Amino acid sequence: MMLLVTESDHDELARIASLSGLESDLLRGPGITRWLDRRARSLGLDERSHRAMLIESEEERRILSEQIAVPESWIGRYPVSFDLLHETAAARTKESSVFRVLSLGCAAGQEPFTAAACVLDAGIDASRIEVLAIDRSRSAIEMGSNGDLPSMAVRGDLPEYMRTRLQPSGRRWKVDDELRRLVRFIEADIVSESLPVAPGSCNAVYCRNVLIYLESDARDRLCRRAASYLAKDGIFFSGHADPPSDLLETLASIDRPGAFAWRRRGESDPRPKNTSSEFTVGRVASRRISPRPSKKSIDPTITPPAEQGSPEEVIAIQRLADLGRLPEARELAERLLVEHPADLSVLLILATIDSADGRVEAARDHLRRALYLDPDDPSALFQMVVLCESEGELDVAARFRRRMDRLATDGGPEE
Ligand SMILES: C[S@@+](CC[C@H](N)C(=O)[O-])C[C@H]1O[C@@H](n2cnc3c(N)ncnc32)[C@H](O)[C@@H]1O
């Protein structure tokens, strides 16, 4: 349905966005416009009455927010950040105090479970580890509390310390009991609700790919709050696209490209001059690119294959997709693919976008092409397994899974 956008439409949408603490542009993307239209019809409402409901009802705004900030994550996302956590924990094995990790916007637990396994692997005794994981998505919190993770929680290769901790369980993954016991899940709004975290108590605070969704006041509040939870030498981890300008007020960046890590700003730290930092998307990307990228650490957001599409564009596509702006993400990706038809990372992102949008055959074509270019690409194989399973093509899925398993037992493809 074509919407006629008027001045009062903008005002209303801006009001709904502000009540939800969301960036108002996010409510105007084509994907969310289609969702709002479907949602109004399913409730038997016209567009105007549905907007009135969104203004009145906090529950309806919660449902809307879940459509925007989707609980999308995966195990070991941004591997360098977990390397830094590992080193930090390893330096504290002799102490007796609790090692506390907080994950704000934890999705179904992909991030806090990885952190728990990482700290354990670093040598901290389980009795000293506490991981608190908070998200407002009820379904994500339920899943994590049961020790379940969605199929797409595993992408590419797992960090060594997670390999023995996950078992396939139907279409999901099951986390082992030890990890499950270490992570406590809480359903709450991390911006507006009070949280059971003492100031200065956390060795690491993860707040990744959440700030990008929020309007500036909410971002500011969340940054200050998260910084206040950090222990004196605690580390704050942000996402690749989170706005550094908000963080620079309270935190100073740690020079570890790819970790997106920060520490508390001290008295002696110089005041920030401007908002450009190592977190500026283009610079991070170009530092992370190696001439021959390892197939073992696939993270399409920050390690796209070199000599192909520009890394900035690949990141921009991923960011749009993370924001649920699928048509825009697809348009950009398709344009990039015309210029670089053999760019595996673009093909994989396109397949993800098309799967999320229900365009199964288009997704399958992109995956076929990716596997033609690299028959051993673990991400392409894995996405193919998931796609075939969700289409009920169990035999074909099993064939691709066997190929994946063979790669794993052969020690993976040649570097
Ligand atoms: C894109 S996911 C990021 C997950 C993970 N931190 C990562 O970077 O992989 C964003 C998560 O933040 C959650 N979220 C967004 N706004 C929130 C809020 N105000 N309170 C609690 N959770 C929120 C969403 O439900 C979603 O699970």
Ligand as a Chemical Component Dictionary entry (heavy atoms), coordinates in Angstrom:
data_LIG
# 
_chem_comp.id                   LIG 
_chem_comp.type                 NON-POLYMER 
_chem_comp.pdbx_formal_charge   0 
_chem_comp.three_letter_code    LIG 
# 
loop_
_chem_comp_atom.comp_id 
_chem_comp_atom.atom_id 
_chem_comp_atom.alt_atom_id 
_chem_comp_atom.type_symbol 
_chem_comp_atom.charge 
_chem_comp_atom.model_Cartn_x 
_chem_comp_atom.model_Cartn_y 
_chem_comp_atom.model_Cartn_z 
_chem_comp_atom.pdbx_ordinal 
LIG C1  C1  C 0  21.158 -6.439 16.998 1  
LIG S1  S1  S 1  20.913 -7.176 18.572 2  
LIG C2  C2  C 0  22.572 -7.176 19.157 3  
LIG C3  C3  C 0  22.903 -8.398 19.987 4  
LIG C4  C4  C 0  24.345 -8.463 20.488 5  
LIG N1  N1  N 0  24.603 -7.450 21.483 6  
LIG C5  C5  C 0  25.325 -8.333 19.344 7  
LIG O1  O1  O 0  25.930 -7.285 19.137 8  
LIG O2  O2  O -1 25.498 -9.316 18.602 9  
LIG C6  C6  C 0  20.176 -5.880 19.531 10 
LIG C7  C7  C 0  19.528 -6.395 20.817 11 
LIG O3  O3  O 0  19.253 -5.300 21.676 12 
LIG C8  C8  C 0  17.986 -5.469 22.271 13 
LIG N2  N2  N 0  17.492 -4.146 22.674 14 
LIG C9  C9  C 0  17.335 -3.064 21.901 15 
LIG N3  N3  N 0  16.876 -2.033 22.644 16 
LIG C10 C10 C 0  16.763 -2.487 23.911 17 
LIG C11 C11 C 0  16.331 -1.901 25.139 18 
LIG N4  N4  N 0  15.957 -0.632 25.199 19 
LIG N5  N5  N 0  16.316 -2.672 26.247 20 
LIG C12 C12 C 0  16.714 -3.974 26.202 21 
LIG N6  N6  N 0  17.119 -4.580 25.071 22 
LIG C13 C13 C 0  17.155 -3.840 23.937 23 
LIG C14 C14 C 0  17.165 -6.137 21.176 24 
LIG O4  O4  O 0  16.041 -6.827 21.707 25 
LIG C15 C15 C 0  18.194 -7.086 20.547 26 
LIG O5  O5  O 0  18.199 -8.345 21.149 27 
# 
loop_
_chem_comp_bond.comp_id 
_chem_comp_bond.atom_id_1 
_chem_comp_bond.atom_id_2 
_chem_comp_bond.value_order 
_chem_comp_bond.pdbx_ordinal 
LIG C1  S1  SING 1  
LIG S1  C2  SING 2  
LIG S1  C6  SING 3  
LIG C2  C3  SING 4  
LIG C3  C4  SING 5  
LIG C4  N1  SING 6  
LIG C4  C5  SING 7  
LIG C5  O1  DOUB 8  
LIG C5  O2  SING 9  
LIG C6  C7  SING 10 
LIG C7  O3  SING 11 
LIG C7  C15 SING 12 
LIG O3  C8  SING 13 
LIG C8  N2  SING 14 
LIG C8  C14 SING 15 
LIG N2  C9  SING 16 
LIG N2  C13 SING 17 
LIG C9  N3  DOUB 18 
LIG N3  C10 SING 19 
LIG C10 C11 SING 20 
LIG C10 C13 DOUB 21 
LIG C11 N4  SING 22 
LIG C11 N5  DOUB 23 
LIG N5  C12 SING 24 
LIG C12 N6  DOUB 25 
LIG N6  C13 SING 26 
LIG C14 O4  SING 27 
LIG C14 C15 SING 28 
LIG C15 O5  SING 29 
# 
